[in-house]
Amino acid sequence: MVTEPQNDQLRDREALYEAMGGKAAFETLARVFYEGVATDPLLKAMYPEEDLKPAERRLSMFLEQYWGGPTTYSEERGHPRLRMRHVPYKVNPEARDAWLRHMRAGVDALNLAPMYSSMLWDYLERAAYSLVNSFDD
């Protein structure tokens, strides 16, 4: 049975979001990540939009929500359904590693306290590995 978070859990999530830098931090992370994607032929091919700004905004909103910030992502787009949204793309280990390389640059740009950096990186690594859907070149 899934229950709604209690008030103290919500406060804890909001405090985590703020401790990680809030909106500005997740916007920076997404911006730095997509700056890398824009120069990466493998990953850029997975984005149908010529302008990566909409994807950058979606990533920022998703991460904000995941880490205790506003729920704008779900309000605008519904449930994240990460695996479903990535099914049309061949996400092989090479793509995963490229994604992680650009995401690492984004995380490093935040200069987070080691505890928060580690928590964020752990989540991003697990997410990247979970989205692999092909082992073809």
Buried (B, 14 or more C-beta within 10 A) or exposed (E): EEEEEEEEEEEEBBEBBBBBBBBEBBBBBBBBBBBBBBEBEBBBEBBEEEEBEEBBBBBBBBBBBBBBBBEBBEEEEEEBEEEEEBEEBBBBEBBBEBBBEBBBBBBEBBEBEEEBBEBBBEEBBEBBEEBBBEEEE
